[in-house]
Amino acid sequence: MVKLPKEMQNKEKSKPKRPQPVVKREGQQFGSRQMRRRMSQQGIDMDQIDATRVIIEGAEKTLVIDQPEVFLMKQAGQEIYQVIGQSEEVSPESLIIESGETYEEIEPLGESEVKPTITENDIMLVATQANVDKQEAETVLKECNGDIAKAILYLKNRP
């Protein structure tokens, strides 16, 4: 056997190896231990939510996801929902929800009127800022549909 010079011996040893494919274990899921550890280090809490249906309403179309996987992630006071599943596009008029043995139609949010709730704190704020009594502040708040800034400006600028 012929001995190679030292320069060639080092080249033989330093030959790059082919990258080996990473074999994933069966059953490795989204919430694996390593993933949970990394997320907790970053201050992210993650919970799975049992949901039977998710409905996403848009201006032109409505998406319905039956039997979804829903994950709630909380980070820095924000909530992030991750929804996994097959969606089905449905027209808003034909969307119905099962309630017992009867079916009810869902009323879209845009068509129903939402009445503002006026709290005692709102009334006190308007009364102190505009230098009026509580009853007058409450009536003006009702006229302004609960808009505090609008009520204060109205009371300060009235003749």
CORWO-V80176 format. One record per residue. RES is the residue in one small letter. PSI is psi in radians with two decimals (NA if undefined). Layout:
# CORWO-V80176
res->RES psi->PSI
res->RES psi->PSI
This chain:
# CORWO-V80176
res->m psi->2.39
res->v psi->2.32
res->k psi->2.29
res->l psi->2.63
res->p psi->2.75
res->k psi->-0.67
res->e psi->-0.70
res->m psi->-0.54
res->q psi->-0.77
res->n psi->-0.64
res->k psi->-0.64
res->e psi->-0.75
res->k psi->-0.56
res->s psi->0.27
res->k psi->2.36
res->p psi->2.44
res->k psi->2.66
res->r psi->2.47
res->p psi->2.35
res->q psi->2.42
res->p psi->2.46
res->v psi->2.20
res->v psi->2.08
res->k psi->2.51
res->r psi->2.56
res->e psi->2.48
res->g psi->0.05
res->q psi->2.15
res->q psi->-3.11
res->f psi->-0.65
res->g psi->0.80
res->s psi->2.83
res->r psi->-0.77
res->q psi->-0.73
res->m psi->-0.76
res->r psi->-0.68
res->r psi->-0.82
res->r psi->-0.70
res->m psi->-0.67
res->s psi->-0.54
res->q psi->-0.55
res->q psi->0.00
res->g psi->0.51
res->i psi->2.16
res->d psi->2.40
res->m psi->2.30
res->d psi->2.61
res->q psi->2.41
res->i psi->2.29
res->d psi->1.91
res->a psi->2.48
res->t psi->-0.42
res->r psi->2.48
res->v psi->2.27
res->i psi->2.18
res->i psi->1.99
res->e psi->2.25
res->g psi->3.13
res->a psi->-0.73
res->e psi->-0.48
res->k psi->2.84
res->t psi->2.29
res->l psi->2.35
res->v psi->2.21
res->i psi->1.96
res->d psi->2.49
res->q psi->0.98
res->p psi->2.85
res->e psi->2.11
res->v psi->2.22
res->f psi->2.36
res->l psi->2.12
res->m psi->2.23
res->k psi->2.18
res->q psi->2.19
res->a psi->0.75
res->g psi->0.03
res->q psi->2.60
res->e psi->2.27
res->i psi->2.18
res->y psi->2.24
res->q psi->2.13
res->v psi->2.20
res->i psi->2.24
res->g psi->3.05
res->q psi->2.21
res->s psi->2.71
res->e psi->2.24
res->e psi->2.27
res->v psi->2.50
res->s psi->2.53
res->p psi->-0.51
res->e psi->-0.54
res->s psi->0.07
res->l psi->2.10
res->i psi->2.65
res->i psi->2.44
res->e psi->2.22
res->s psi->1.69
res->g psi->-2.20
res->e psi->-0.16
res->t psi->2.89
res->y psi->2.40
res->e psi->2.52
res->e psi->2.51
res->i psi->2.33
res->e psi->2.19
res->p psi->2.57
res->l psi->-0.57
res->g psi->-0.49
res->e psi->-0.42
res->s psi->2.52
res->e psi->2.33
res->v psi->2.09
res->k psi->2.29
res->p psi->2.59
res->t psi->2.23
res->i psi->2.04
res->t psi->2.94
res->e psi->-0.61
res->n psi->-0.67
res->d psi->-0.76
res->i psi->-0.77
res->m psi->-0.71
res->l psi->-0.81
res->v psi->-0.71
res->a psi->-0.76
res->t psi->-0.68
res->q psi->-0.60
res->a psi->-0.03
res->n psi->0.89
res->v psi->3.00
res->d psi->2.95
res->k psi->-0.73
res->q psi->-0.72
res->e psi->-0.70
res->a psi->-0.68
res->e psi->-0.73
res->t psi->-0.70
res->v psi->-0.67
res->l psi->-0.71
res->k psi->-0.67
res->e psi->-0.59
res->c psi->0.23
res->n psi->0.68
res->g psi->0.10
res->d psi->1.86
res->i psi->-0.83
res->a psi->-0.74
res->k psi->-0.69
res->a psi->-0.74
res->i psi->-0.80
res->l psi->-0.68
res->y psi->-0.77
res->l psi->-0.60
res->k psi->-0.57
res->n psi->0.15
res->r psi->2.69
res->p psi->NA
